[in-house]
Amino acid sequence: MSKTQPLITATATPVAPPTAPVTIAPAAPQPVLNAIPMPLCWGLVLVSAAILIIEIWNYIS
């Protein structure tokens, strides 16, 4: 059986990874999601849950 070469070889001098310049992005405007009123969101959840229950009820009966 012959010897195999190691998979990882260490370099003699350490190599520093290249660094990229860091730029700070300006503050982003508020997402559209925050503009939707919370009661409207809960109303949509309630309506979709009611439709799901009606669909399950029709499937069972």
DSSP file (Angstrom, degrees, kcal/mol; ACC not computed):
  #  RESIDUE AA STRUCTURE BP1 BP2  ACC     N-H-->O    O-->H-N    N-H-->O    O-->H-N    TCO  KAPPA ALPHA  PHI   PSI    X-CA   Y-CA   Z-CA
    1    1 A M              0   0    0      0, 0.0     2,-0.2     0, 0.0     0, 0.0   0.000 360.0 360.0 360.0 129.7    0.0    0.0    0.0
    2    2 A S        -     0   0    0      1,-0.1     2,-0.2     0, 0.0     0, 0.0  -0.557 360.0-106.9 -92.5 155.8    1.5    3.4   -1.0
    3    3 A K        -     0   0    0     -2,-0.2     2,-0.3     1,-0.0    -1,-0.1  -0.508  31.4-142.9 -77.4 146.3    1.4    6.5    1.0
    4    4 A T        -     0   0    0     -2,-0.2     3,-0.1     1,-0.0    -1,-0.0  -0.745  20.5-105.3-106.6 158.3   -0.9    9.3    0.0
    5    5 A Q        -     0   0    0     -2,-0.3    -1,-0.0     1,-0.1     2,-0.0  -0.522  43.4 -98.8 -78.7 148.8   -0.2   13.0    0.1
    6    6 A P        -     0   0    0      0, 0.0    -1,-0.1     0, 0.0     3,-0.0  -0.362  22.9-135.0 -66.4 148.6   -2.0   15.0    2.8
    7    7 A L  S    S+     0   0    0      1,-0.1     2,-0.5    -3,-0.1    -2,-0.0   0.852  90.7  49.0 -72.6 -35.2   -5.1   16.9    1.7
    8    8 A I        -     0   0    0      2,-0.0     2,-0.4    -3,-0.0    -1,-0.1  -0.917  68.8-168.8-111.2 127.4   -4.2   20.1    3.5
    9    9 A T        -     0   0    0     -2,-0.5     2,-0.3    -3,-0.0    -2,-0.0  -0.952  18.0-133.0-115.1 135.6   -0.8   21.6    3.1
   10   10 A A        -     0   0    0     -2,-0.4     2,-0.2     1,-0.0     3,-0.0  -0.657  20.2-129.8 -85.5 138.4    0.4   24.5    5.4
   11   11 A T        -     0   0    0     -2,-0.3    -1,-0.0     1,-0.1     4,-0.0  -0.524  11.8-127.7 -84.5 156.4    2.0   27.5    3.7
   12   12 A A  S    S+     0   0    0     -2,-0.2    -1,-0.1     1,-0.1    -2,-0.0   0.882  96.0  39.6 -72.2 -38.1    5.3   28.8    5.0
   13   13 A T  S    S-     0   0    0     -3,-0.0     2,-0.1     0, 0.0    -1,-0.1  -0.922  93.4-112.5-114.0 138.1    4.1   32.4    5.3
   14   14 A P        -     0   0    0      0, 0.0     2,-0.6     0, 0.0    -2,-0.0  -0.433  27.7-142.5 -68.8 140.7    0.6   33.3    6.6
   15   15 A V        -     0   0    0     -2,-0.1    -4,-0.0    -4,-0.0     0, 0.0  -0.912   7.8-142.6-108.1 122.6   -1.6   34.8    3.9
   16   16 A A        -     0   0    0     -2,-0.6     3,-0.1     1,-0.1     0, 0.0  -0.663  23.9-116.4 -83.2 136.3   -4.0   37.6    5.0
   17   17 A P        -     0   0    0      0, 0.0     2,-0.1     0, 0.0    -1,-0.1  -0.404  37.5 -98.5 -68.9 148.4   -7.4   37.6    3.4
   18   18 A P        -     0   0    0      0, 0.0     2,-0.4     0, 0.0     0, 0.0  -0.411  37.3-140.3 -67.3 141.9   -8.2   40.6    1.2
   19   19 A T        -     0   0    0     -2,-0.1    -3,-0.0    -3,-0.1     3,-0.0  -0.858   7.4-147.5-107.2 140.1  -10.3   43.2    2.9
   20   20 A A        -     0   0    0     -2,-0.4     2,-0.1     1,-0.1     0, 0.0  -0.770  30.1 -99.6-101.2 148.1  -13.0   45.1    1.2
   21   21 A P        -     0   0    0      0, 0.0     2,-0.6     0, 0.0    -1,-0.1  -0.438  36.3-133.7 -66.7 139.7  -13.9   48.7    2.0
   22   22 A V        -     0   0    0     -2,-0.1     2,-0.4     2,-0.0    -3,-0.0  -0.843  23.1-174.4 -99.8 124.0  -16.9   49.0    4.3
   23   23 A T        -     0   0    0     -2,-0.6     2,-0.5     0, 0.0     0, 0.0  -0.951  20.5-132.8-117.5 139.9  -19.6   51.5    3.4
   24   24 A I        -     0   0    0     -2,-0.4    -2,-0.0     1,-0.0     0, 0.0  -0.789  21.2-134.0 -94.0 126.7  -22.5   52.2    5.6
   25   25 A A        -     0   0    0     -2,-0.5     3,-0.1     1,-0.1    -1,-0.0  -0.471  26.7-104.4 -76.8 148.5  -25.8   52.3    3.8
   26   26 A P        -     0   0    0      0, 0.0    -1,-0.1     0, 0.0     2,-0.1  -0.298  52.6 -77.0 -67.5 159.3  -28.2   55.2    4.5
   27   27 A A        -     0   0    0      1,-0.1     0, 0.0     0, 0.0     0, 0.0  -0.355  51.9-128.7 -61.0 129.2  -31.2   54.5    6.7
   28   28 A A        -     0   0    0     -3,-0.1    -1,-0.1     1,-0.1    -3,-0.0  -0.494  23.7-106.5 -79.2 147.8  -33.9   52.6    4.7
   29   29 A P        -     0   0    0      0, 0.0    -1,-0.1     0, 0.0     3,-0.1  -0.289  50.9 -79.6 -67.2 161.1  -37.4   53.9    4.7
   30   30 A Q        -     0   0    0      1,-0.1     5,-0.0     2,-0.1     0, 0.0  -0.334  53.7-107.6 -62.9 140.1  -40.0   52.0    6.7
   31   31 A P    >   -     0   0    0      0, 0.0     3,-0.8     0, 0.0     4,-0.4  -0.235  22.4-115.8 -64.9 159.0  -41.3   48.8    4.9
   32   32 A V  G >> S+     0   0    0      1,-0.2     3,-1.3     2,-0.2     4,-0.6   0.790 110.7  71.0 -65.5 -27.3  -44.8   48.8    3.5
   33   33 A L  G >4 S+     0   0    0      1,-0.3     3,-0.9     2,-0.2    -1,-0.2   0.854  93.9  53.7 -60.6 -35.2  -45.7   46.1    5.9
   34   34 A N  G <4 S+     0   0    0     -3,-0.8    -1,-0.3     1,-0.2    -2,-0.2   0.678  99.7  63.5 -73.4 -15.7  -45.5   48.5    8.8
   35   35 A A  G <4 S+     0   0    0     -3,-1.3    -1,-0.2    -4,-0.4    -2,-0.2   0.666  82.5  91.8 -81.5 -16.1  -48.0   50.8    7.0
   36   36 A I  S << S-     0   0    0     -3,-0.9     5,-0.0    -4,-0.6     2,-0.0  -0.662  87.1-114.3 -80.6 129.1  -50.8   48.2    7.1
   37   37 A P     >  -     0   0    0      0, 0.0     4,-1.4     0, 0.0     3,-0.3  -0.347  16.2-130.5 -64.5 142.1  -53.0   48.6   10.2
   38   38 A M  H  > S+     0   0    0      1,-0.2     4,-2.4     2,-0.2     5,-0.2   0.877 104.6  57.8 -63.8 -40.3  -52.8   45.7   12.7
   39   39 A P  H  > S+     0   0    0      0, 0.0     4,-2.2     0, 0.0    -1,-0.2   0.873 104.6  53.5 -59.5 -33.7  -56.6   45.3   13.0
   40   40 A L  H  > S+     0   0    0     -3,-0.3     4,-2.1     2,-0.2    -2,-0.2   0.908 108.2  49.8 -65.2 -40.6  -56.8   44.7    9.2
   41   41 A C  H  X S+     0   0    0     -4,-1.4     4,-2.0     1,-0.2    -1,-0.2   0.935 112.2  46.6 -62.5 -46.6  -54.1   42.0    9.5
   42   42 A W  H  X S+     0   0    0     -4,-2.4     4,-2.4     1,-0.2    -1,-0.2   0.861 109.8  55.0 -65.7 -34.3  -56.0   40.2   12.3
   43   43 A G  H  X S+     0   0    0     -4,-2.2     4,-2.5    -5,-0.2    -1,-0.2   0.908 107.6  49.0 -63.4 -41.4  -59.2   40.5   10.4
   44   44 A L  H  X S+     0   0    0     -4,-2.1     4,-2.3     2,-0.2    -2,-0.2   0.879 110.9  50.3 -65.4 -37.5  -57.7   38.8    7.4
   45   45 A V  H  X S+     0   0    0     -4,-2.0     4,-2.3     2,-0.2    -2,-0.2   0.920 111.3  49.0 -64.7 -42.7  -56.4   36.0    9.7
   46   46 A L  H  X S+     0   0    0     -4,-2.4     4,-2.3     2,-0.2    -2,-0.2   0.915 112.0  47.9 -63.6 -44.0  -59.9   35.6   11.1
   47   47 A V  H  X S+     0   0    0     -4,-2.5     4,-2.3     1,-0.2    -1,-0.2   0.915 112.9  47.9 -64.7 -42.9  -61.5   35.5    7.7
   48   48 A S  H  X S+     0   0    0     -4,-2.3     4,-2.1     2,-0.2    -1,-0.2   0.869 111.5  50.6 -68.2 -35.1  -59.0   32.9    6.4
   49   49 A A  H  X S+     0   0    0     -4,-2.3     4,-2.4     2,-0.2    -1,-0.2   0.901 110.3  50.1 -67.0 -39.7  -59.4   30.8    9.5
   50   50 A A  H  X S+     0   0    0     -4,-2.3     4,-2.3     2,-0.2    -2,-0.2   0.910 110.7  49.1 -64.5 -41.3  -63.2   30.9    9.1
   51   51 A I  H  X S+     0   0    0     -4,-2.3     4,-2.4     2,-0.2    -1,-0.2   0.900 110.6  51.1 -64.3 -40.0  -62.9   29.8    5.5
   52   52 A L  H  X S+     0   0    0     -4,-2.1     4,-2.4     2,-0.2    -2,-0.2   0.917 109.9  49.0 -63.1 -43.1  -60.6   27.0    6.5
   53   53 A I  H  X S+     0   0    0     -4,-2.4     4,-2.5     1,-0.2    -2,-0.2   0.903 111.4  49.7 -64.2 -40.6  -63.1   25.7    9.1
   54   54 A I  H  X S+     0   0    0     -4,-2.3     4,-2.4     2,-0.2    -2,-0.2   0.908 110.6  50.2 -64.3 -41.0  -65.9   25.9    6.6
   55   55 A E  H  X S+     0   0    0     -4,-2.4     4,-1.9     2,-0.2    -2,-0.2   0.912 112.5  46.3 -63.2 -42.7  -63.9   23.9    4.0
   56   56 A I  H  X S+     0   0    0     -4,-2.4     4,-2.3     2,-0.2    -2,-0.2   0.905 111.5  52.3 -65.8 -40.5  -63.0   21.3    6.6
   57   57 A W  H  X S+     0   0    0     -4,-2.5     4,-2.3     1,-0.2    -2,-0.2   0.907 110.5  47.6 -62.5 -42.2  -66.6   21.1    7.7
   58   58 A N  H  < S+     0   0    0     -4,-2.4    -1,-0.2     1,-0.2    -2,-0.2   0.848 111.0  51.9 -68.0 -33.1  -67.8   20.6    4.1
   59   59 A Y  H  < S+     0   0    0     -4,-1.9    -2,-0.2    -5,-0.2    -1,-0.2   0.900 112.2  45.5 -68.7 -40.3  -65.1   17.9    3.6
   60   60 A I  H  <        0   0    0     -4,-2.3    -2,-0.2     1,-0.2    -1,-0.2   0.915 360.0 360.0 -70.7 -42.8  -66.2   16.0    6.7
   61   61 A S     <        0   0    0     -4,-2.3    -1,-0.2    -5,-0.2    -2,-0.2   0.470 360.0 360.0 -89.0 360.0  -70.0   16.1    6.0
